[in-house]
Amino acid sequence: MNKSSLRINTIISTCTLFLFCFIYGNAQERGIHELKSNTKVTSKFSSKSAKGNKKNDIERDRFYDLAFKLQPTIYINNSLVTTKNNKKPPIKIKMSDVNSFGKLEELAIKHKDIALIYLTLYKNSDLNSILDLSSINGFDNLKYVYVRCLFDCDDSQIKKFVKTATNSSIRVFYKTQTPS
């Protein structure tokens, strides 16, 4: 009886661990929305339609690596530009205010390898500004824009806030993250 109890406990523990890892992995994807082709249609990464497509999975993984893992980054705060991890050319710009959009044109000329612009918005009035990427020459490798709103925002607001060229392949993501 002891051996069978041990086997049952091992099986239950293994299943519990597997279930925890599966739920935790999916929980990281929740709440991030993508504007599809500059239209109002959105999808969550956790939806079944986004999963299973190998290209989408690779692109999603690349987005997550750029957005949430340590990368060579340019930080912009109140028009002050600082660079971290100088061993490699920066591939990410992290902005903490809308008043620094003017710095992007200057950086686009110097940093062609930028693949992600990560922007945090603190108040609803920040959406009155426009991040117009269609008028910036440079950023030849820009693939993603991630807008983190620390207030409730929706597809239509983000669509008005981020402008890309009509034929652009830049993917726009956003998340509403209300501080507690």
Secondary structure, 3 states (H helix, E strand, C coil): CHHHHHHHHHHHHHHHHHHHHHHHHHHCCCCEEEECCCCCCEEECCCCCCCCCHHHHHHHHHHHHHHHCCCCEEEEECCEEEEECCCCCCCEEEECCHHHCHHHHHHHHHCCCCCEEEEEECCHHHHHCCEEHHHCCCCCCCCEEEEEECCCCCHHHHHHHEECCCCCCCEEEEEECCCC
